[in-house]
Amino acid sequence: MEHQHASHDSMQHKMNPSMDHARHDHHAMMIDDFRRRFFVTLILTVPIILLSPMIQLWIGFNLQFTSSNYILFALSTVVFIYGGWPFLKGIVSEVKDRRPGMMTLIAIAITTAYVYSVATVFGLPGMDFFWELATLILIMLLGHWLEMKSIAGASRELELLVKLMPAKAHMLHGSHVMDVDTGSLKAGDIIIIKPGEKVPADGVIIEGNTSIDESMLTGEAIPIEKTVNSNVIAGSLNGNGSINVRVTHNAAESYLTQVIKLVHDAQNAKSKTQLLADTAAKWLTYIALASGAVTFIYWQAAGPSLAFAIERMVTVIVICCPHALGLAVPLVVAKSTSLSAKHGLLIKNRTAFENSRKITTVIFDKTGTLTVGKFQVVRYESLDATVDASTLLQLAASMEGRSEHPIATGIVRKGKELNLAPLPVTDFKAITGTGIEGMIQGKKISVVSPGFVKTNYPDKLIASRERETLVYLIIDEKVAGFIALADEIRPESKSAITTLRQHQIKSILLTGDNAKVAESVAKELQMDGFFAEVLPHQKLNKVKELQQKGEFVAMTGDGVNDAPALAQADIGIAVGSGSDIAAETAGIVLVKSNPNDVVSLILFGQATYRKMVQNLAWATGYNVIALPLAAGILYQSGILLSPAVGAVLMSLSTIVVAINASSLKVNT
């Protein structure tokens, strides 16, 4: 399908924004070409219809004159060659690729009609097919033109993403400001972003404050306040403030480029549903050709004339074109992938996305997903008379200054509030699932989880209060004290869990935190269960446990520790910007750590699958009903489809599929 390949090409170039306009223009030129061929054919079809003996017989007037049949032949030849050229060219490439399809069927139909009609002009007894040939080509051109416009519309959201990146940036070069191409920016460059301008590159604000609209990238409707050290994303829209930004990624590595690449890859990836549709379309081509041959043989033996037998064969071949079936899934794929990217749902694996309709259980990581992930120190106490509480916090804050974990951030923040100067740390290392250790002033300091203390120092365990998370400080193998932190539940979590329950989907909490905290959060959100004090390597086992009970599990996680569990889950969902490894092993990445996005994703996956099934059902059902009618099964009842009516029905079925795909929406 020549034009369909072209539309896919127009999606593929998104990887290289510099090629954007050239490829986009090529696609637009193809649409213009079909439109031009349609109108030229339309103008020529009028005299062809008026000169056709069959039409004159029906209407009851006579326009026959010397050589009128030769004029009819000449006009029809122009229509056949000029109007039918895309289909004649298409059959060559399809036969060369050994993949007969849409173009093969149309080319065979119009060539048969043309050759037979030419033979009647030069002596074969019978009535010509010229008017039907002209109307058939006219309708096929119109159908293709409208369908190409539909395909262009389905990937428009992706084109909008590409256009988000501004062409120029204001780069600070010494004391001068110079306008440079966005593509030439590299990490470390300083750029100035003025009020109302689009952000040209990912970076960190080093001067100024503003609010930034990221809705086109993350689906976040409310502009976000940004100050010094805040991150900005290429393609987002600056508000009223002027800011200086240090670029962190060049254009090829920017968040927006990654999203465009992800969308492009997902649109080109074939899921099981797509492969099923492709197989069905291939078989439909063979069925069309076989049915056309059988129809011709039957009516040649039993029918009124050779012309009648050819007309039935042509109608069968045209009406059976697998075009609606071939586009049923790709149009929905193009629409769903680009739409979801606009709402911060990045699909990396099409099959995982379509399988989201099967999810029976969602495992939620607690910190940063169901909770805000911003831990605050609520109390801290020394358990060793030789260490006061203030020193305890200072030592912990010094150690945690090397860690990115939300708990570490909370401890460091408390240390700064109390003006506790960080002490130098040597021999620092992280102990997976346990904590961190290092040397401060010649002493071995460890900051560890309650699980570690429970195993090694059970008598030193402190009872935590509701929703408190404890960490312990160990100095030279001796428990010196603890720090209690609390994390508040996100306001969106309750509604997300409620919506899942309404759709008969269970929600399970998974956390490395203690059972008391886990139970408190799970109870407040009315979840179906929780796994507490789970070490990273145990997360994978918890996923397996649920799968062995017959559950279809979606796992949400955001850290390196979650990667094995994300890979084990039936569907891995990396939440938040996450780590690179989490994003690599997940089939789907959610830009925001909002539990409602997990729900949106599942419901959108269900809606997308419904659209695919509707399109496949329509395209298949249409052929099941139309083929016998085209073959003349109801001929005795006076019901007979002409090739032109067959072409109208075939084009209409394609347009119905396109309209149905374009009505897909994300409910957030």
C-alpha positions in Angstrom: 0.0 0.0 0.0 2.0 2.8 -1.3 0.4 5.7 0.4 0.2 3.8 3.7 4.0 3.3 3.6 4.3 7.0 3.0 2.3 7.9 6.0 4.5 5.6 8.1 7.6 7.3 6.7 6.1 10.6 7.7 6.0 9.3 11.3 9.5 7.8 11.2 11.2 11.0 10.4 10.2 12.4 13.8 13.5 11.0 15.1 15.3 13.7 13.1 13.6 17.1 13.5 15.8 18.6 10.8 14.2 16.2 8.3 10.7 17.0 9.6 9.6 19.6 7.0 10.9 17.7 4.0 9.2 14.4 4.9 6.0 16.3 6.0 5.9 18.1 2.6 6.3 14.8 0.8 3.3 13.4 2.6 1.3 16.6 1.8 2.4 16.4 -1.9 1.0 12.8 -2.0 -2.3 14.0 -0.7 -2.3 16.8 -3.3 -1.5 14.3 -6.0 -4.5 12.1 -5.2 -6.7 15.2 -5.0 -5.5 16.4 -8.4 -6.0 13.0 -10.0 -9.5 12.8 -8.5 -10.6 16.2 -10.0 -9.1 15.5 -13.4 -10.8 12.1 -13.4 -14.1 13.7 -12.3 -14.0 16.1 -15.2 -13.3 13.3 -17.7 -15.9 11.0 -16.2 -18.8 13.3 -17.1 -18.4 12.9 -20.9 -17.6 9.2 -20.4 -20.9 8.7 -18.7 -22.8 10.7 -21.3 -21.2 8.8 -24.2 -21.8 5.4 -22.7 -24.5 3.4 -24.6 -25.6 1.7 -21.3 -26.3 5.0 -19.6 -28.1 6.3 -22.7 -30.2 3.2 -22.7 -31.2 3.8 -19.0 -31.9 7.5 -19.3 -33.6 7.2 -22.7 -31.6 9.5 -25.0 -29.2 8.9 -27.9 -25.8 10.6 -28.2 -24.3 8.1 -30.7 -22.4 9.6 -33.6 -19.6 8.5 -35.9 -16.5 7.7 -33.9 -18.2 8.4 -30.5 -17.0 5.0 -29.3 -13.4 6.0 -30.2 -13.8 9.3 -28.2 -15.1 7.2 -25.3 -12.1 4.9 -25.7 -9.6 7.9 -25.8 -11.1 9.6 -22.7 -11.3 6.3 -20.8 -7.6 5.5 -21.7 -6.6 8.8 -20.1 -8.6 8.0 -17.0 -7.2 4.5 -16.9 -3.6 5.6 -17.2 -3.7 9.0 -15.3 -6.3 8.2 -12.7 -5.3 4.5 -12.3 -1.5 5.2 -12.2 -1.1 5.0 -8.4 -2.8 1.5 -8.4 -0.9 0.3 -11.5 2.4 1.4 -9.9 1.3 -0.2 -6.6 0.8 -3.6 -8.0 4.4 -3.7 -9.3 5.8 -3.0 -5.9 3.4 -5.5 -4.2 4.2 -8.3 -6.6 8.0 -7.5 -6.3 7.7 -7.8 -2.5 5.5 -10.9 -2.9 2.9 -9.2 -0.7 -0.3 -8.8 -2.8 -2.8 -6.5 -1.3 -4.9 -3.4 -1.9 -3.1 -2.1 -5.0 -3.0 -5.6 -6.6 -6.8 -6.0 -6.2 -7.7 -2.6 -7.6 -5.1 -2.9 -10.5 -6.5 -6.3 -11.5 -10.1 -4.9 -11.4 -9.5 -1.8 -13.4 -7.2 -3.6 -15.9 -9.7 -6.3 -16.5 -12.5 -3.7 -17.1 -10.3 -1.7 -19.4 -9.0 -4.5 -21.5 -12.5 -6.0 -22.0 -14.0 -2.6 -22.9 -11.2 -1.9 -25.4 -11.8 -5.3 -27.0 -15.5 -4.3 -27.5 -14.5 -1.1 -29.3 -12.4 -3.1 -31.7 -14.8 -5.8 -32.6 -15.6 -8.1 -29.6 -19.4 -8.5 -29.3 -20.7 -7.0 -26.0 -21.2 -3.6 -24.2 -18.2 -1.6 -22.9 -17.4 -1.1 -19.3 -15.9 2.4 -19.7 -18.3 4.3 -17.5 -17.9 1.8 -14.7 -14.2 1.8 -15.1 -14.1 5.7 -14.8 -16.5 5.8 -11.7 -14.5 2.9 -10.1 -11.2 4.8 -10.4 -12.9 8.1 -9.4 -14.3 6.6 -6.2 -11.0 4.7 -5.3 -9.1 8.0 -5.7 -11.6 9.8 -3.5 -11.4 7.0 -0.9 -7.6 7.1 -0.9 -7.5 10.9 -0.7 -9.8 11.0 2.3 -8.1 8.1 4.0 -4.6 9.7 3.6 -6.0 12.8 5.3 -7.3 10.6 8.1 -3.9 9.0 8.6 -2.3 12.4 8.6 -4.8 13.4 11.3 -4.1 10.4 13.4 -0.5 11.3 13.8 -1.1 15.0 14.2 -0.6 14.9 18.0 2.9 13.5 17.4 3.6 16.3 14.9 2.5 18.8 17.5 5.1 17.3 19.9 7.8 17.8 17.2 6.7 21.4 16.8 7.1 22.1 20.5 10.8 22.5 20.1 11.7 26.1 19.2 14.1 26.6 16.3 16.3 29.2 18.1 17.7 29.7 21.6 19.3 32.7 23.3 22.8 31.5 24.3 24.9 33.5 26.8 28.5 33.7 25.3 30.6 35.6 27.8 28.7 38.9 28.3 27.0 38.6 24.8 23.7 37.0 24.0 23.6 35.2 20.6 20.7 33.4 18.9 21.8 29.9 17.9 20.0 26.8 16.5 18.4 24.7 19.2 20.1 21.6 17.7 23.5 23.1 18.4 23.1 23.4 22.1 25.1 21.1 24.3 25.4 20.2 28.0 26.9 23.1 30.0 25.7 25.9 27.7 23.9 28.8 29.5 20.7 30.0 27.8 18.3 32.8 28.6 14.5 32.1 28.3 12.3 35.1 28.1 8.7 35.4 29.3 6.3 33.5 27.0 9.0 31.6 25.1 9.3 27.9 24.7 12.1 26.1 26.6 14.7 25.1 23.9 16.6 22.4 26.0 16.4 20.4 29.2 18.3 22.2 31.9 18.5 23.5 35.5 17.6 27.1 36.4 20.7 29.0 37.7 19.0 32.4 37.9 15.5 33.8 38.2 12.1 32.2 38.9 9.0 31.7 36.9 6.0 29.4 36.3 6.2 26.8 33.5 3.4 25.2 31.6 4.3 21.5 30.9 0.8 20.4 29.9 1.8 19.4 26.4 4.5 17.1 27.8 3.2 15.7 31.0 -0.5 16.4 30.9 -0.1 18.6 34.1 -2.8 21.2 33.6 -1.5 23.7 36.2 1.6 25.8 35.5 4.4 24.7 37.9 6.4 27.2 39.9 10.2 27.0 39.2 13.1 28.6 41.1 16.9 28.2 41.2 17.9 24.5 40.9 14.5 23.5 39.4 14.6 21.4 36.3 13.0 22.6 33.1 12.0 20.4 30.1 12.5 21.2 26.4 9.3 22.1 24.7 7.5 23.5 27.8 6.2 27.0 27.9 7.8 29.7 30.1 5.4 32.0 32.0 6.1 35.6 33.1 9.6 35.3 34.5 12.9 35.6 32.7 15.3 32.7 33.6 18.9 31.7 33.0 19.2 27.9 32.4 22.3 25.6 32.3 21.6 23.0 29.6 21.8 19.4 30.9 21.1 17.5 27.7 21.7 18.2 24.0 18.8 18.1 21.6 19.2 14.4 20.7 19.1 13.4 24.4 16.4 15.8 25.6 13.2 14.5 27.2 11.1 15.6 24.3 13.3 13.8 21.7 13.2 10.7 23.9 9.3 10.9 24.0 9.2 11.4 20.2 11.5 8.4 19.7 9.4 6.3 22.1 6.2 7.3 20.4 7.7 6.5 17.0 9.1 3.1 18.1 5.7 2.2 19.7 3.8 3.2 16.6 6.1 1.0 14.4 6.1 -1.9 16.8 3.6 -4.6 15.9 1.5 -6.1 18.7 -0.3 -9.4 18.6 -3.5 -7.6 17.5 -1.7 -5.9 14.6 -0.1 -9.2 13.5 -3.6 -10.8 13.6 -5.0 -8.0 11.5 -2.1 -8.2 9.0 -2.6 -11.9 8.6 -6.4 -11.4 8.1 -5.7 -8.7 5.5 -3.3 -11.0 3.6 -5.8 -13.9 3.6 -8.6 -11.5 2.5 -6.5 -10.6 -0.6 -6.2 -14.3 -1.5 -9.9 -14.8 -0.8 -10.7 -11.8 -3.0 -8.7 -13.1 -5.9 -10.0 -16.7 -5.5 -13.6 -15.5 -5.1 -13.3 -13.2 -8.2 -12.1 -16.2 -10.3 -14.8 -18.5 -9.0 -17.5 -15.8 -9.6 -16.2 -15.3 -13.1 -16.2 -19.0 -13.9 -19.7 -19.5 -12.4 -21.4 -16.5 -14.2 -19.5 -17.3 -17.5 -21.1 -20.8 -17.4 -24.5 -19.7 -16.1 -24.9 -16.0 -16.6 -26.3 -13.9 -19.4 -23.0 -12.7 -21.0 -19.2 -12.4 -20.8 -19.7 -8.7 -19.8 -21.9 -9.8 -16.9 -19.3 -12.3 -15.7 -16.5 -9.8 -15.8 -18.6 -7.2 -14.0 -19.3 -9.6 -11.1 -15.7 -10.5 -10.9 -14.5 -6.9 -10.8 -17.1 -6.0 -8.2 -16.1 -9.0 -6.0 -12.4 -8.0 -6.2 -13.0 -4.3 -5.5 -15.5 -4.8 -2.6 -13.1 -7.4 -1.0 -10.1 -5.0 -0.8 -8.7 -5.5 2.7 -8.0 -1.8 3.2 -10.3 -1.2 6.1 -8.9 -4.4 7.7 -5.3 -3.3 7.0 -5.9 0.1 8.6 -8.1 -1.0 11.5 -5.2 -1.4 14.0 -2.5 1.1 12.6 -4.8 4.1 12.8 -5.7 3.3 16.4 -2.0 2.7 17.2 -1.0 6.1 15.8 -3.8 7.9 17.6 -3.4 6.1 21.0 0.4 6.4 21.2 0.6 10.1 20.3 -2.4 10.9 22.6 -1.0 9.0 25.5 2.4 10.8 25.1 0.6 14.1 25.4 -0.9 13.0 28.7 2.4 11.8 30.2 1.8 8.0 29.5 4.8 6.8 27.5 4.1 3.4 25.8 7.3 1.5 25.1 5.7 -1.9 24.5 2.5 -2.1 22.5 1.6 -5.6 23.6 2.0 -4.6 27.3 -0.3 -1.6 26.7 -3.0 -3.6 24.9 -2.7 -6.3 27.7 -3.6 -3.7 30.3 -7.2 -4.7 29.8 -6.3 -8.1 31.5 -4.9 -6.6 34.7 -6.5 -8.1 37.8 -4.1 -6.7 40.4 -2.0 -3.6 40.6 1.0 -3.5 43.0 1.8 0.0 44.1 5.2 1.1 45.5 4.4 3.3 48.5 7.0 6.0 48.6 6.5 8.7 46.0 3.6 6.9 44.3 0.8 6.6 46.8 2.5 9.0 49.2 4.1 12.4 48.4 7.6 11.0 48.9 8.6 14.0 50.9 9.7 12.7 54.2 9.9 15.0 57.2 11.7 14.3 60.4 9.1 14.1 63.2 11.4 13.0 66.1 14.9 11.7 66.8 16.4 10.2 69.9 19.7 9.0 71.2 19.9 5.5 72.6 23.5 5.9 73.7 24.4 8.3 76.7 27.7 9.2 75.0 26.0 10.6 71.9 23.5 13.5 72.1 20.5 13.8 69.8 21.9 16.8 67.9 25.2 14.9 67.1 23.1 11.8 66.1 21.2 14.0 63.5 24.4 15.6 62.3 26.1 12.3 61.7 23.0 10.9 59.9 22.7 14.1 57.7 26.4 13.9 56.8 26.0 10.3 55.7 22.7 10.8 53.8 24.1 13.8 51.9 25.5 11.2 49.4 22.1 9.6 48.8 19.1 10.5 46.6 16.5 8.6 48.6 13.5 10.6 49.8 14.3 9.6 53.4 17.9 10.8 53.0 16.5 14.1 51.6 14.3 14.5 54.6 17.2 14.0 57.1 19.5 16.3 55.2 16.8 19.0 55.1 16.3 18.8 58.9 20.1 19.1 59.4 20.1 22.3 57.3 17.1 23.7 59.2 19.1 23.2 62.5 22.3 24.6 60.9 24.2 21.4 61.6 27.4 21.5 59.4 27.9 18.3 57.4 31.0 16.3 58.4 33.4 14.8 55.8 32.7 11.2 55.0 35.1 8.6 53.6 34.8 5.0 52.4 31.1 5.6 51.7 29.1 2.7 50.3 25.4 1.8 49.9 24.3 -1.6 51.1 21.3 -2.7 48.9 18.1 -3.0 50.8 19.8 -2.3 54.2 21.2 1.3 54.2 24.5 3.1 53.9 27.9 3.0 55.7 31.1 5.1 55.8 33.7 6.6 58.0 33.4 9.9 59.9 36.2 11.1 62.2 37.7 7.6 62.4 34.4 6.0 63.4 32.4 3.5 61.3 28.9 5.0 60.9 25.9 3.1 59.4 22.4 4.4 58.7 20.2 1.3 58.5 16.6 0.0 58.2 14.5 -1.5 61.0 14.8 -4.9 59.2 18.6 -4.8 59.7 18.2 -3.9 63.4 15.5 -6.6 63.9 18.0 -9.2 62.6 21.2 -8.0 64.3 20.1 -6.0 67.3 16.5 -7.1 68.2 16.6 -5.7 71.7 17.2 -2.2 70.3 14.0 -2.1 68.1 11.8 0.9 68.9 8.0 0.8 68.4 7.1 3.2 65.6 4.0 5.4 65.8 1.3 5.3 63.1 2.7 6.1 59.6 6.2 6.7 60.9 9.3 5.4 59.2 12.3 4.7 61.3 16.0 4.6 60.5 18.7 3.7 63.0 22.2 5.1 63.4 25.0 2.6 64.3 28.4 3.9 65.5 31.1 1.3 65.5 28.7 -1.7 65.5 26.6 -0.2 68.4 23.1 1.2 67.9 23.3 4.9 68.9 19.8 6.1 68.2 17.0 6.5 65.7 15.3 9.1 63.5 11.6 8.9 62.8 10.2 10.4 59.6 6.6 10.6 58.2 5.4 10.8 54.6 1.9 12.1 53.8 -0.5 10.3 51.5 -1.1 11.9 48.1 -4.6 13.5 47.8 -5.1 11.6 44.5 -4.4 8.1 45.9 -7.8 7.5 47.4 -9.7 8.2 44.2 -7.3 6.1 42.2 -7.8 3.0 44.4 -11.6 3.6 44.5 -11.7 3.7 40.6 -9.7 0.5 40.4 -12.1 -1.2 42.8 -15.1 -0.1 40.7 -13.4 -1.9 37.7 -12.9 -5.1 39.8 -9.1 -4.6 39.9 -7.3 -5.3 43.2 -4.7 -3.0 44.7 -1.7 -4.2 46.7 0.8 -2.0 48.6 4.4 -3.1 48.4 7.0 -1.4 50.7 10.3 -1.8 52.4 8.8 0.1 55.3 7.5 -1.6 58.5 4.2 -3.4 58.8 2.6 -0.7 61.0 3.2 2.0 58.4 2.1 -0.2 55.5 -1.1 -1.3 57.3 -2.0 2.3 58.2 -1.6 3.4 54.5 -3.4 0.4 53.1 -6.3 0.7 55.6 -6.7 4.4 55.0 -6.8 3.9 51.2 -9.0 0.8 51.5 -6.5 -1.4 49.6 -6.9 -5.1 49.2 -3.6 -6.0 50.9 0.0 -5.1 51.6 3.5 -6.5 51.7 5.7 -4.8 54.2 9.5 -4.9 55.1 10.2 -6.3 51.6 13.8 -6.2 50.5 14.5 -5.4 46.8 15.2 -9.0 45.8 12.0 -10.1 47.5 9.8 -7.8 45.4 10.2 -10.1 42.5 9.0 -13.1 44.6 5.9 -11.2 45.7 5.0 -10.5 42.1 5.5 -14.3 41.3 3.3 -15.3 44.3 0.4 -13.3 42.9 1.0 -14.6 39.4 0.9 -18.2 40.7 -2.5 -17.5 42.2 -3.7 -16.6 38.7 -3.5 -12.9 38.9 -2.5 -10.7 35.9 -0.1 -8.3 37.7 0.8 -4.7 36.9 3.8 -3.5 39.0 4.5 0.2 39.5 8.0 1.2 40.7 10.5 3.9 40.3 13.9 2.7 41.5 16.8 0.6 40.4 15.7 -1.9 43.1 12.3 -2.3 41.3 13.8 -3.3 38.0 13.7 -7.2 38.5 10.1 -6.9 39.8 9.1 -4.7 36.9 10.5 -7.2 34.5 8.7 -10.1 36.2 5.3 -8.4 36.3 2.9 -9.0 33.4 3.1 -5.3 32.9 5.8 -3.1 34.3 5.0 0.5 34.8 7.9 2.9 35.7 6.5 5.8 37.7 7.9 9.2 37.7 11.1 10.1 35.8 12.4 7.0 37.6 15.8 5.5 37.0 17.1 4.6 33.6 17.1 0.9 34.6 13.5 1.0 35.8 12.4 2.8 32.6 14.4 0.2 30.5 12.7 -2.8 32.1 9.2 -1.3 32.1 6.8 -1.6 29.2 5.2 1.7 30.1 6.6 4.9 31.7 4.4 7.4 33.5 6.0 10.9 33.6 4.2 11.9 36.8 4.2 9.9 40.0 0.4 10.3 40.2 -1.5 7.1 41.0 -4.5 8.4 38.9 -2.2 8.1 35.9 -2.0 4.3 36.5 -5.8 4.2 36.4 -5.9 6.4 33.3 -3.4 4.1 31.6 -5.4 1.0 32.4 -8.7 2.5 31.3 -7.1 4.0 28.1 -5.6 0.6 27.3 -9.0 -0.9 27.6 -10.5 1.8 25.4 -7.8 1.4 22.8 -8.3 -2.3 22.6 -12.1 -1.8 22.3 -11.5 0.5 19.3 -9.2 -2.1 17.7 -11.8 -4.8 18.1 -14.6 -2.5 16.8 -12.6 -1.7 13.7 -11.6 -5.3 13.1 -15.3 -6.4 13.6 -16.5 -3.7 11.2 -13.9 -4.5 8.5 -14.4 -8.2 8.7 -18.2 -8.1 9.0 -18.5 -5.7 6.1 -16.6 -8.2 3.9 -18.6 -11.2 5.1 -21.8 -9.4 4.0 -20.6 -7.5 0.9 -18.7 -10.4 -0.8 -21.8 -12.6 -1.5 -23.8 -9.6 -2.6 -21.0 -8.6 -5.0 -20.9 -12.2 -6.4 -24.6 -11.9 -7.2 -26.1 -14.3 -4.6 -29.3 -12.2 -4.7 -29.4 -11.7 -8.4 -32.6 -13.6 -8.7 -34.2 -11.2 -6.2 -33.1 -8.2 -8.3 -30.3 -7.1 -6.0 -27.0 -6.6 -7.7 -24.1 -4.3 -6.8 -22.3 -2.5 -9.6 -18.4 -2.1 -9.4 -18.9 1.6 -8.6 -21.3 0.8 -5.7 -18.8 -1.8 -4.5 -16.1 0.9 -4.6 -18.3 3.3 -2.6 -19.0 0.7 0.0 -15.3 -0.3 0.2 -14.2 3.4 0.6 -17.0 4.0 3.2 -15.8 1.1 5.3 -12.3 2.5 5.3 -13.6 6.0 6.3 -15.7 4.5 9.1 -12.6 2.8 10.5 -10.7 6.1 10.3 -13.4 8.1 12.1 -13.8 5.4 14.8 -10.0 5.5 15.5 -9.9 9.3 15.6 -12.7 9.4 18.3 -10.3 7.8 20.9 -9.8 9.9 24.0 -7.8 9.7 27.2 -9.8 10.1 30.4 -7.7 11.8 33.1 
